[in-house]
């Protein structure tokens, strides 16, 4: 395929933040572990507007200028995203981090790729590598937000479409906050002067914890020298009917009625991915669910528009032999039990323990166990509702950041109730999954 050519890069600032002035936001125990990792990268693929749609939306401007203008207006409601990370390095070899809401600006990149169509992105079995070039700030760890933008958007023109690739610092936001910004931006692009879910910038800290939090790491110690092996990505589509069938099967096998649709689907993916690998029956296999603590904390609870990270890890471990022998029902039931244990008290205790022995996340750790499955994002995030004024997207894709052998990224499908799973595996494993009859029976091509 052709190369993506950058046409222009604009630093976009907001005239002034909305409401009470936000100067500085301290990073929390939820935020700090993500400093060495890459940002969140999610993007939307659109067909180009028809002449009538373009005339109605744009009048006397271009799509590029319209999106750049609405992007600036969206930042008005999200001033931290126009800022930078701040760091204080202390004499005892510890560091503390915060968001400096200094309006240094976010990047808006306009790019073009010749001879690439929407079907060139969607039709191949595996996600074309060029999709990663539709995102800005590739290869940049989150701690580089000290000098680099916390948010960058790339609008890439295709022959018959547009791709809006958004890169956002993962030490500043999680998937819910990312989704809130994109949803808000699309609202404003359609002509709204307000947003449906105003962000709340007050951050949560464990009771009795002083600010700022000092962690025993320097910037040099945060560098991750891990280089991932060759990986491929494929998007598997699961219709609502197939998911309902998986849920019924999992509950029947487990003798349960509490296993959810998503738990059944994830169990199906976990069992299938292990079955497609040549590993011994006594090899430990793990599934890490990155769930949200929103809705779990009590006294006080988090506000609906909490802006920041609330990612809470939950790990289920077993052996390959036991997982395959007991099947999807048992795997789903173990997920169900593990998630149910993540109460308000458990979440608070987890982060209190983290403060006693802080640990940062690094990609190398995800590869220590080659049979590790890690889930990210959520099919509950409204991605296909992001109409910027000329129609809904035709697909959702992610960038290259934080990809490892066993990464499963969850998106809603185009049809209501369906789910798309972007599976990232070593090439031979992904080929094996695509040829596995039991797995593919639940997939709709």
C-alpha positions as CSV (number, residue, x, y, z in Angstrom):
1,X,0.0,0.0,0.0
2,X,1.0,3.6,-0.4
3,X,2.5,5.6,2.4
4,X,0.6,8.1,4.5
5,X,1.7,11.7,3.7
6,X,1.4,14.4,6.3
7,X,0.0,17.6,4.9
8,X,0.0,19.8,8.0
9,X,0.3,19.7,11.8
10,X,-1.6,22.4,13.9
11,X,-1.2,23.0,17.6
12,X,-4.8,23.5,18.8
13,X,-5.5,25.4,22.0
14,X,-8.6,26.4,23.8
15,X,-9.4,30.0,24.5
16,X,-10.3,29.3,28.2
17,X,-11.4,26.3,30.2
18,X,-15.0,25.8,31.1
19,X,-16.4,26.6,34.5
20,X,-13.9,26.8,37.4
21,X,-10.3,27.2,36.3
22,X,-8.4,24.0,36.4
23,X,-4.6,24.5,37.0
24,X,-3.2,21.3,38.3
25,X,-4.4,17.7,38.7
26,X,-2.4,15.3,40.7
27,X,-2.0,11.7,39.3
28,X,-3.6,9.0,41.4
29,X,-2.6,5.3,42.0
30,X,-4.9,4.5,39.1
31,X,-3.0,6.8,36.8
32,X,0.7,6.3,37.8
33,X,1.2,2.6,36.7
34,X,0.5,3.5,33.1
35,X,3.4,6.0,32.8
36,X,5.8,3.5,31.0
37,X,3.1,2.2,28.6
38,X,1.8,3.6,25.4
39,X,-1.3,5.8,24.9
40,X,-4.8,4.8,24.1
41,X,-5.3,4.7,20.3
42,X,-8.7,4.3,18.8
43,X,-10.0,5.5,15.5
44,X,-13.1,5.7,13.4
45,X,-13.4,5.0,9.6
46,X,-16.0,7.0,7.7
47,X,-17.2,7.1,4.1
48,X,-16.8,10.6,2.6
49,X,-19.9,12.7,2.8
50,X,-22.1,13.0,-0.3
51,X,-22.1,16.5,-2.0
52,X,-25.5,17.3,-0.3
53,X,-24.2,16.2,3.1
54,X,-21.0,18.2,2.7
55,X,-22.9,21.3,1.6
56,X,-25.4,21.1,4.5
57,X,-22.6,20.6,7.1
58,X,-19.8,22.8,5.9
59,X,-21.2,25.6,3.8
60,X,-18.1,27.8,3.2
61,X,-15.4,25.6,4.8
62,X,-13.7,22.2,4.4
63,X,-14.1,19.1,6.4
64,X,-10.5,19.5,7.7
65,X,-11.2,23.1,8.9
66,X,-14.6,22.1,10.3
67,X,-13.1,19.3,12.3
68,X,-10.2,21.4,13.5
69,X,-12.6,24.1,14.7
70,X,-14.9,21.7,16.5
71,X,-11.8,20.0,18.0
72,X,-10.8,23.3,19.6
73,X,-14.3,23.9,20.9
74,X,-14.3,20.4,22.4
75,X,-11.0,21.1,24.2
76,X,-12.9,24.0,25.9
77,X,-14.7,21.4,28.0
78,X,-11.6,19.2,28.5
79,X,-8.7,21.6,29.4
80,X,-6.4,18.9,30.9
81,X,-6.1,17.4,27.4
82,X,-4.5,20.7,26.1
83,X,-1.9,20.5,28.9
84,X,1.2,18.5,29.6
85,X,2.4,16.2,32.4
86,X,4.4,17.8,35.1
87,X,7.1,16.0,37.2
88,X,8.8,16.8,40.5
89,X,12.0,14.8,41.1
90,X,12.7,14.6,44.8
91,X,16.0,14.2,46.6
92,X,15.2,10.7,47.8
93,X,15.1,9.4,44.2
94,X,11.3,9.5,44.1
95,X,9.1,11.4,41.6
96,X,5.6,12.8,41.7
97,X,3.5,13.6,38.6
98,X,0.6,15.9,37.8
99,X,-1.3,17.3,34.9
100,X,-0.2,20.9,34.2
101,X,-3.3,22.5,32.6
102,X,-1.1,25.1,30.8
103,X,-2.9,25.1,27.5
104,X,0.2,24.1,25.6
105,X,-2.1,22.6,23.1
106,X,-3.1,19.3,21.4
107,X,-2.0,18.3,17.9
108,X,-4.3,18.1,14.9
109,X,-2.6,16.4,11.9
110,X,-4.1,16.4,8.4
111,X,-2.7,13.5,6.3
112,X,-3.5,11.9,2.9
113,X,-2.9,8.4,1.6
114,X,-3.2,7.8,-2.2
115,X,-4.8,4.7,-3.7
116,X,-6.2,3.4,-0.5
117,X,-10.0,2.9,-0.2
118,X,-12.3,2.1,2.7
119,X,-12.6,-1.5,1.3
120,X,-8.8,-1.8,1.3
121,X,-9.0,-1.3,5.1
122,X,-12.0,-3.5,5.7
123,X,-11.8,-6.4,3.2
124,X,-8.5,-8.1,4.1
125,X,-8.7,-11.0,6.6
126,X,-5.9,-9.4,8.8
127,X,-5.9,-5.7,9.7
128,X,-3.5,-3.9,7.2
129,X,-0.4,-2.6,8.7
130,X,-1.0,0.8,7.2
131,X,-3.9,1.3,9.7
132,X,-1.2,1.9,12.4
133,X,0.0,4.9,10.3
134,X,-3.4,6.5,10.7
135,X,-2.5,7.4,14.3
136,X,-0.2,10.1,15.6
137,X,2.4,9.8,18.4
138,X,3.3,6.2,17.6
139,X,5.9,4.7,19.9
140,X,5.6,7.4,22.5
141,X,5.3,6.3,26.1
142,X,3.0,8.1,28.4
143,X,5.7,9.7,30.5
144,X,6.8,11.7,27.4
145,X,3.7,13.7,28.0
146,X,6.0,16.0,30.0
147,X,7.1,17.6,26.7
148,X,4.7,16.0,24.1
149,X,0.9,16.5,23.6
150,X,-1.4,14.5,25.9
151,X,-3.8,14.4,22.9
152,X,-3.3,14.2,19.2
153,X,-5.7,13.6,16.4
154,X,-4.9,12.6,12.8
155,X,-7.4,13.0,10.0
156,X,-6.3,10.8,7.1
157,X,-8.0,11.2,3.8
158,X,-8.6,8.0,1.8
159,X,-9.8,7.8,-1.8
160,X,-13.4,7.4,-0.6
161,X,-13.3,8.0,3.1
162,X,-11.7,9.5,6.2
163,X,-10.1,8.0,9.2
164,X,-10.0,9.9,12.4
165,X,-7.3,8.4,14.6
166,X,-7.1,9.7,18.2
167,X,-4.1,9.2,20.5
168,X,-4.6,10.1,24.2
169,X,-2.2,9.7,27.1
170,X,-3.2,6.7,29.2
171,X,-1.8,8.1,32.4
172,X,-4.4,10.9,32.0
173,X,-7.5,9.0,30.9
174,X,-9.0,5.5,30.6
175,X,-11.3,4.1,28.0
176,X,-14.4,5.8,29.5
177,X,-12.8,9.2,29.6
178,X,-11.5,8.7,26.1
179,X,-15.0,7.8,24.9
180,X,-16.5,10.8,26.6
181,X,-14.2,13.2,24.8
182,X,-14.8,11.6,21.4
183,X,-18.6,11.5,22.0
184,X,-18.4,15.2,23.1
185,X,-16.3,16.2,20.1
186,X,-18.8,14.6,17.6
187,X,-21.7,16.3,19.4
188,X,-20.0,19.7,18.9
189,X,-19.1,18.9,15.3
190,X,-22.8,18.3,14.7
191,X,-23.6,21.8,15.9
192,X,-24.2,21.5,19.7
193,X,-23.0,24.2,22.0
194,X,-23.0,21.9,25.0
195,X,-22.1,18.3,25.8
196,X,-24.1,15.4,27.3
197,X,-21.6,14.4,29.9
198,X,-19.5,17.2,31.4
199,X,-16.2,15.8,32.8
200,X,-15.5,16.0,36.5
201,X,-11.8,16.7,37.2
202,X,-11.6,16.0,41.0
203,X,-9.5,12.9,41.2
204,X,-10.0,9.9,43.6
205,X,-7.3,9.0,46.2
206,X,-7.4,6.3,48.9
207,X,-8.5,7.6,52.3
208,X,-5.6,9.2,54.3
209,X,-3.2,9.4,51.3
210,X,-1.4,12.7,51.0
211,X,-0.7,14.4,47.7
212,X,1.3,14.4,45.7
213,X,2.1,10.7,45.6
214,X,5.8,10.1,45.5
215,X,6.8,6.9,43.7
216,X,10.3,5.4,43.8
217,X,11.1,5.7,40.1
218,X,13.0,8.1,38.0
219,X,12.3,8.8,34.3
220,X,15.2,6.6,33.3
221,X,13.8,3.7,35.3
222,X,10.5,4.0,33.4
223,X,12.1,3.3,30.0
224,X,10.9,0.0,28.6
225,X,13.5,-1.7,26.3
226,X,11.1,-4.5,25.3
227,X,10.6,-5.0,21.6
228,X,7.4,-7.0,20.7
229,X,7.7,-10.0,18.4
230,X,6.0,-10.0,15.0
231,X,2.2,-9.9,15.5
232,X,-0.9,-9.9,13.4
233,X,-4.4,-8.6,14.1
234,X,-7.8,-9.8,13.0
235,X,-11.2,-8.5,13.8
236,X,-13.8,-11.2,14.6
237,X,-17.5,-10.3,14.5
238,X,-20.0,-11.8,16.8
239,X,-23.7,-11.2,16.2
240,X,-26.2,-10.7,19.0
241,X,-27.7,-14.1,18.2
242,X,-24.4,-15.9,18.4
243,X,-23.6,-14.1,21.7
244,X,-26.9,-15.1,23.1
245,X,-26.2,-18.7,22.2
246,X,-22.7,-18.6,23.8
247,X,-24.3,-17.2,27.0
248,X,-26.9,-20.0,27.1
249,X,-24.2,-22.6,26.5
250,X,-21.9,-21.2,29.2
251,X,-24.6,-21.0,31.8
252,X,-25.8,-24.5,31.0
253,X,-22.4,-26.0,31.2
254,X,-21.7,-24.2,34.5
255,X,-25.1,-24.9,36.0
256,X,-25.5,-21.1,36.5
257,X,-27.8,-18.3,35.5
258,X,-25.5,-15.4,36.4
259,X,-22.9,-15.6,33.6
260,X,-23.2,-12.5,31.4
261,X,-23.0,-12.3,27.6
262,X,-19.6,-10.7,27.7
263,X,-18.2,-13.2,30.2
264,X,-19.3,-16.1,27.9
265,X,-17.7,-14.4,24.9
266,X,-14.5,-13.8,26.7
267,X,-14.4,-17.4,28.0
268,X,-15.0,-18.6,24.4
269,X,-12.0,-16.5,23.2
270,X,-9.8,-17.6,26.1
271,X,-10.4,-21.4,25.6
272,X,-10.1,-21.1,21.8
273,X,-6.8,-19.2,22.0
274,X,-5.3,-21.7,24.3
275,X,-6.6,-24.6,22.2
276,X,-4.9,-23.2,19.2
277,X,-1.5,-23.1,20.8
278,X,1.0,-26.0,21.2
279,X,1.6,-25.9,25.0
280,X,1.8,-28.5,27.6
281,X,-1.2,-29.3,29.8
282,X,0.5,-28.2,33.0
283,X,1.5,-24.8,31.6
284,X,-0.1,-21.9,33.5
285,X,-2.5,-19.8,31.4
286,X,-3.9,-16.5,32.6
287,X,-6.7,-14.1,31.6
288,X,-6.4,-10.5,32.7
289,X,-9.6,-8.5,32.7
290,X,-9.1,-4.8,32.9
291,X,-12.4,-3.7,34.4
292,X,-13.6,-0.3,35.4
293,X,-14.0,0.7,39.1
294,X,-16.7,3.1,38.0
295,X,-19.9,2.0,39.8
296,X,-17.9,-0.1,42.3
297,X,-16.7,2.5,44.7
298,X,-19.0,3.5,47.5
299,X,-18.9,6.1,50.3
300,X,-18.1,8.1,48.3
301,X,-18.9,6.8,44.8
302,X,-17.4,8.3,41.7
303,X,-19.4,10.8,39.7
304,X,-20.7,9.8,36.4
305,X,-18.3,12.1,34.5
306,X,-15.2,11.2,36.5
307,X,-12.3,12.2,34.2
308,X,-9.2,10.0,34.7
309,X,-8.4,6.3,35.0
310,X,-10.3,3.8,37.0
311,X,-8.7,0.6,35.4
312,X,-8.7,-2.2,37.9
313,X,-7.0,-5.5,37.0
314,X,-8.6,-8.9,37.7
315,X,-6.5,-12.0,36.9
316,X,-7.9,-15.5,36.5
317,X,-5.3,-18.3,36.4
318,X,-5.4,-22.0,35.7
319,X,-3.5,-24.6,33.6
320,X,-4.0,-25.2,29.9
321,X,-5.1,-28.8,30.6
322,X,-7.8,-27.8,33.2
323,X,-9.0,-24.9,31.0
324,X,-9.5,-27.1,28.0
325,X,-11.0,-30.0,30.0
326,X,-13.6,-28.0,31.9
327,X,-14.4,-25.8,28.9
328,X,-16.2,-22.5,28.3
329,X,-18.8,-22.8,31.1
330,X,-16.2,-23.2,33.8
331,X,-14.0,-20.5,32.5
332,X,-16.9,-18.1,32.3
333,X,-18.0,-19.0,35.8
334,X,-14.5,-18.3,37.2
335,X,-14.6,-14.9,35.4
336,X,-18.0,-14.2,36.9
337,X,-16.8,-15.0,40.4
338,X,-13.6,-13.0,40.1
339,X,-15.5,-9.9,38.9
340,X,-18.1,-10.2,41.6
341,X,-15.3,-10.1,44.2
342,X,-14.2,-6.6,43.0
343,X,-16.2,-4.8,45.7
344,X,-15.6,-1.2,46.9
345,X,-13.5,-2.5,49.8
346,X,-11.5,-4.8,47.6
347,X,-10.7,-2.0,45.2
348,X,-9.7,0.4,48.0
349,X,-7.5,-2.3,49.6
350,X,-5.8,-3.1,46.3
351,X,-4.6,0.4,45.8
352,X,-3.6,0.9,49.4
353,X,-1.4,-2.1,49.0
354,X,-0.1,-0.7,45.7
355,X,1.0,2.5,47.5
356,X,3.0,0.4,50.0
357,X,4.8,-1.3,47.0
358,X,4.3,0.7,43.8
359,X,4.8,-1.1,40.6
360,X,4.7,0.3,37.1
361,X,3.3,-1.5,34.0
362,X,5.7,-2.5,31.3
363,X,5.1,-4.4,28.1
364,X,7.9,-6.8,28.8
365,X,5.9,-8.0,31.8
366,X,2.9,-8.9,29.6
367,X,5.2,-11.2,27.6
368,X,6.7,-13.2,30.5
369,X,3.9,-15.7,30.1
370,X,3.3,-16.4,26.4
371,X,-0.2,-17.8,27.2
372,X,-1.5,-14.6,28.8
373,X,-4.7,-13.2,27.5
374,X,-5.4,-9.5,28.2
375,X,-8.6,-7.7,27.4
376,X,-9.0,-4.0,26.9
377,X,-11.7,-1.4,25.9
378,X,-15.4,-2.3,26.1
379,X,-18.3,-3.1,23.8
380,X,-20.4,-0.7,26.0
381,X,-18.5,2.3,24.7
382,X,-20.6,4.2,22.2
383,X,-18.3,4.3,19.2
384,X,-20.8,4.1,16.3
385,X,-22.8,7.0,17.7
386,X,-19.9,9.3,16.8
387,X,-21.5,11.1,13.9
388,X,-19.5,14.2,13.1
389,X,-22.2,15.5,10.8
390,X,-22.1,13.3,7.7
391,X,-23.1,9.9,9.1
392,X,-21.9,7.2,11.5
393,X,-18.6,5.4,11.1
394,X,-18.4,2.1,9.2
395,X,-15.7,0.6,11.4
396,X,-13.6,1.1,14.5
397,X,-9.9,0.2,14.7
398,X,-7.0,0.6,17.2
399,X,-3.4,1.7,16.8
400,X,-0.1,-0.1,17.5
401,X,0.2,1.0,21.2
402,X,0.3,-1.6,23.9
403,X,-0.1,-4.6,21.5
404,X,1.1,-7.9,22.8
405,X,0.7,-11.6,22.0
406,X,-2.7,-12.2,23.5
407,X,-4.3,-8.7,23.4
408,X,-8.0,-8.7,22.9
409,X,-9.6,-5.3,22.2
410,X,-13.4,-5.2,22.5
411,X,-15.6,-2.9,20.4
412,X,-19.3,-2.7,19.8
413,X,-20.3,-4.1,16.4
414,X,-22.2,-2.0,13.8
415,X,-25.5,-3.9,14.5
416,X,-27.0,-3.3,17.9
417,X,-26.0,-6.1,20.4
418,X,-23.1,-7.3,18.3
419,X,-19.5,-7.2,19.4
420,X,-16.2,-7.0,17.4
421,X,-13.1,-8.4,19.0
422,X,-9.7,-7.3,17.6
423,X,-7.4,-10.3,18.4
424,X,-3.6,-9.7,18.4
425,X,-1.5,-12.8,18.3
426,X,1.6,-14.3,16.8
427,X,0.9,-15.0,13.1
428,X,0.8,-18.8,13.4
429,X,-1.6,-18.7,16.4
430,X,-4.0,-16.3,14.6
431,X,-4.0,-18.6,11.6
432,X,-4.8,-21.5,13.8
433,X,-7.7,-19.7,15.4
434,X,-9.1,-18.8,12.0
435,X,-9.0,-22.5,11.1
436,X,-10.5,-23.7,14.4
437,X,-14.0,-25.0,13.6
438,X,-15.4,-24.7,17.1
439,X,-14.2,-21.1,17.5
440,X,-15.4,-20.0,14.1
441,X,-18.9,-21.4,14.5
442,X,-19.6,-18.4,16.7
443,X,-18.0,-15.9,14.3
444,X,-19.9,-14.2,11.5
445,X,-17.8,-13.4,8.4
